[in-house]
Every structure is written in structure tokens, then in C-alpha cells.
Amino acid sequence: MKLKVKQIKSGVGQVPAARATLRALGLKRIGHEVIKEDRPEIRGMVQAVRHLVVVEEVK
């Protein structure tokens, strides 16, 4: 299974760790979507920036 992660809020004004996590997920701007493997590492990254992203499960 995979996760579709979409950035819905800006990283500007966020703590540097949150901005770095967005970049590590491959997100660059509002509205940008990436598809990632459903792994514990990715789930943890999404949890850290849950206020900036929306996540859907993709089969």
C-alpha cells in the first residue's frame, strides 16, 4: 500500500524541523502531491507535519 501526501499549508514561519521534514517528503509547495511507500519512517514524518499535509491511502 502507498500513501498520497499533499501539502495544504505553507512551511514558511514553521520551525526549521517542520520545513526540513516537508523537504524530506519531497514536498515543495502548496498543492504539491507525492506518493510514498507506507512505512513507519514515512508515517512518522507525516505525523510530525500533520498540520501542514493531508494523507490518503492509495492501493
N, C-alpha and C positions, 0 to 999 in steps of 0.2 A: 504494500500500500504506500501511497505517496501523500504528501501534504502540499496544498497550494497556499502559499503565503503571499498576502497582498498588503502593501504599505498603505495605510489610510491617513496617517498623520505625519507631520514633518519631524525630522530628527533635530532640527535647529532649536537650540535652547534646552535640549536634553543633556543629561550628564554624558561625559565622554564615553563611558562604558556602553550606554544605550546606542549611541551613534556608531560605535565600533561593532556592536552586535548586528545592527542593520546592515552594515557593510559586509560583515562576515556571512550573513544570509544571502548576500547578493542583491540587496535592495538598494536602489539609487535615488528614487524619487516617489512622490505620492502617486498612487495608482499603479506602480510597478508590481508585477507578479512574478514569482519564481516557484518552481516545483522542486521539492526536496524529498529525499527518502525519509520515511517515518522511522527515525532512530532516536534513542534517548538524548543524544547530543543536540539534535535539531529541536526536539521538544523543549529542552531546557533553554535554548536560545530564544525560541518563540515565547516561552514563559517570561523571560527577562524583559521582553519588549511588547508584552501583550496589550499595552495601552496604545501602541502605535501600529499594530497589524491586525488583520483578520485572517483566520486559518480555516481551510476547508479540506476534508479528506477526499482524495481522488483515487479511483481504482485503476 
